[in-house]
Amino acid sequence: MARRPVFALVARMLQKAIAKLGMDENPLLHPDQGWQYQMAKYHQQLAEKGMVQSMSRIHSS
């Protein structure tokens, strides 16, 4: 937990989640629209494990 946005926290969470996956598991990851999920390093971590990120568009009312 931090008082400001810190990418290291997100990266650590992703590493922990990936560590729990089996060898042949490649889940679809559906995050929110946060800034950290758009970072190149985050996409690189997903690509290294063959994971796909799905993000919904923001719907206007």
TAVENPE-V559829 format. One record per residue. N is the residue number from 1. RES is the residue in one small letter. SS is DSSP state (@ for helix, = for strand, . for the rest). PHI is phi in degrees with one decimal (NA if undefined). D_FIRST is the distance of its C-alpha to the first C-alpha in Angstrom with 1 decimal. Layout:
[[N:RES:SS:PHI:D_FIRST] [N:RES:SS:PHI:D_FIRST]]
This chain:
[[1:m:.:NA:0.0] [2:a:.:-144.6:3.8] [3:r:.:-81.0:7.1] [4:r:.:-137.9:8.8] [5:p:.:-62.6:9.3] [6:v:.:-134.9:8.9] [7:f:@:-63.5:11.2] [8:a:@:-56.8:10.6] [9:l:@:-66.2:7.6] [10:v:@:-67.3:10.2] [11:a:@:-61.7:13.0] [12:r:@:-65.8:11.7] [13:m:@:-60.8:11.4] [14:l:@:-64.9:14.8] [15:q:@:-61.1:16.3] [16:k:@:-64.8:15.5] [17:a:@:-64.8:17.0] [18:i:@:-62.9:20.0] [19:a:@:-62.8:20.6] [20:k:.:-85.0:21.3] [21:l:.:-76.3:23.9] [22:g:.:-76.8:27.6] [23:m:.:-59.5:29.8] [24:d:.:-105.5:31.3] [25:e:.:-93.5:28.4] [26:n:.:-134.4:27.4] [27:p:.:-71.9:25.5] [28:l:=:-86.9:25.1] [29:l:=:-98.6:21.5] [30:h:.:-119.4:21.1] [31:p:.:-87.5:17.8] [32:d:.:-81.3:17.5] [33:q:.:-91.6:18.8] [34:g:.:-63.4:15.7] [35:w:@:-59.6:16.5] [36:q:@:-66.0:14.6] [37:y:@:-81.3:16.9] [38:q:@:-104.7:19.9] [39:m:.:-76.4:19.3] [40:a:@:-59.6:22.1] [41:k:@:-62.9:20.0] [42:y:@:-64.2:18.4] [43:h:@:-62.9:22.0] [44:q:@:-64.0:23.3] [45:q:@:-59.9:21.0] [46:l:@:-65.7:22.3] [47:a:@:-62.5:25.9] [48:e:@:-61.0:26.0] [49:k:.:-102.5:25.5] [50:g:.:71.3:27.8] [51:m:.:-93.5:25.3] [52:v:=:-113.8:25.9] [53:q:=:-102.1:23.5] [54:s:.:-117.5:24.7] [55:m:.:-127.4:23.6] [56:s:.:-74.9:25.5] [57:r:.:-74.2:27.0] [58:i:.:-77.8:26.0] [59:h:.:-95.0:28.8] [60:s:.:-90.1:30.4] [61:s:.:-101.9:32.0]]
